[in-house]
Amino acid sequence: MAPLSAAAACLGLFGAGWLLPGALAEVHTACDLGVVGAAAGGIYAAWRAAEAGQSVCIFELSHRIGGRIHSLRNQGPKGDLVVEAGGYRFAPKPVIKRFGPGLWRIATPLTAKIIKELKLPTAVYNPNASQWDHGMYKIVTPDGQDAGYLTFIERMLDRAVARGTKLRFGAPVVALHAIADGESKGRVEAVTMTLDSGEKVNVRSVVLNIPQRPLLELLRRSGGELTATFPKPLYNPVSHPLMKLYVHYDDAWWRNELGLTSGTFITEEPPLPANDPRMWAPVDFPAPLSGQYHDGDVKCDLPGGKCRGFLQAFYGGDSGPFVPFFVPFVDAVTNDPAVTLDPKVEHHRALLEVVHASLVHYHRDALLAAHGGGAAGEATLRRVESMRPSGAVLTIWDQGVKGLNAACHMPKREPSGAEPEPGTLAKGALEPFPGWPLYVANEAFGPMRCFAEGSLAMAEAALRRMNVSGPASGWLEDDFANALLDEDFNKGRPPTDPFLLARFEKDAEAPNVVI
C-alpha cells in the first residue's frame, strides 16, 4: 500500500480546524478565493488559484475530502485492499460506447491531463480489450496495485497547501452576503461567507463546489438579493441515487474456480405485465446483482497463486426496484454513505448470507461445469456454497447523505423530448447571479454527467472568468481550457455512466472504440 499524501495524512491531525503546511492556525477572516466543498472541482480550483498567487480558503461540511470520490483504503482482513465507494475511473482518450442505435462518447480529457501532470501511475480498468470499458483507466501505485481514485484529489490538495491554501473541516457555510462596490452600482465587490459557528470570512470570489440540493438550500438561506433572482439553470437538473456493493472473500472463487477476470453479470427480475405496480417491489430472492468481475481489488498472493479480494456485486441506480432491496440495511441520514458490513452484526450477516446465496445461484451452471464438470463440478459447487463473505462495503448515494443528497444528475429534456447539448447547462449555471463573483462548479451542471470531469471543467471555466491565468508550466493549453464547456467539444457525451444502463442494453458486451 502506498503511503498517504502529506495532505491526506494531515486530515486526522487538523480535522477540526485549518489544514496548513506545518501548524494549526487561527481562522483567517479574508481570502482572495473562498471554496465551498472539498471535492474534485473545489480542490482543483484551489490548486490552480493558489499557484497563480491567490490566497485560498476551503470550507468543507464533512471531515474528509473528495465528495463522491470516496476511496476506502486498508480494507479486507489483511488491511491491504482498496474499495472505491464512489467515482473511480477515467478515459484518457475518448471511448465510444454503443447503446442501441446510437453512440456515446465517454471523454474525460481534463481529468487525464491533471493525472498526467501529477505524475500518477495508471492502469487499464478492464483487461479485456473486447469490452467497451477497456478504454477506461484507474490510478495505481508504482507497483501496479490499486491506489484509490481519491489519490489525484489528495495530490492536488498537497500542491494547494504547499502554496498556502487553508482547508477547514466541519465548517458548513450557511449564508452568502454581498459586499457592495460603492463606485460601481449593481456590482458586488466581495462576498461575506457566514459559517454555522457564526464566523464570517470575506472573500473576493466564491467557487461553489456543492451539488444541486445543498447549493439551492444555501442560496435560499442567504436571503436578500440571492433570493430576489430566480437562477433557473440551477433548478434544471434532476438527481438520482446510486449504489455500490463490494463483497470480500478470502477465496476469490470467481477467479480461482471459474477464471472470471472481466465482464458483467446482471440478474433478471421475473417478468410482470406492463405497468404492473409490483414492478417497484423487488423479489425476495435472489438479491439484485449488477456487477463486474474486473471491478474490485484482488490480490493473487495465496499458495499456488490463488486470489483473495473484493467482487463488485452491485453497481446501479434507480432504474427499477433494485436499490430499495438494500435500503433497509443503511441509515436514513448519514454523514458517510459507506457502510462496512461485519458478519458479527446480525443484520449485516443476514444481508451477506442472501448476497452470497444469490451469487452462487447466478453462477450455479458455471460452477457445475468447472474443472471438467461431473463430480469435480459438483464438488466445486458444494465448496463455493459453503463459503461465506468475510465482509463487504455497501454505499448508497442518495438524499440521505448530508451535503451531497444525490449521486448523479442529468438535465431535464427539452419540450421536443430531445436532450440538451452537453455544455449548455454548464454555461448557464456557471455564473448564475450577474454582478456577483459567485461561480458554480459541480457534476450536477457539468458537461460530463456522473463523472468528476464535469465539475473540473466548470472549475476551470470559473477560473478563466476570474482571470486566473493558465499554469506557467503549460500543461493546460489555453485553447483546450477555453473550449471545455462548448457544445461542439462535448458532443455525444452520455447522460450518465454507461454501465448504469447495462440492464437495458441488448448489446451489453459490444466492443469499444478508442479514438
PyMOL commands that set and color helices and strands:
alter all, ss='L'
color gray80, all
select helices_A, chain A and resi 6-13+40-51+109-117+132-135+151-162+212-222+225-228+232-235+253-256+277-280+303-305+322-329+346-362+364-372+374-386+424-430+452-465+478-482+498-504
alter helices_A, ss='H'
color red, helices_A
select strands_A, chain A and resi 18-19+30-36+56-59+71-75+81-84+95-99+102-106+122-124+137-139+166-168+173-180+188-195+200-208+238-240+242-249+264-266+290-292+298-299+308-316+338-341+391-397+408-410+438-440+513-514
alter strands_A, ss='S'
color yellow, strands_A
deselect
rebuild
show_as cartoon
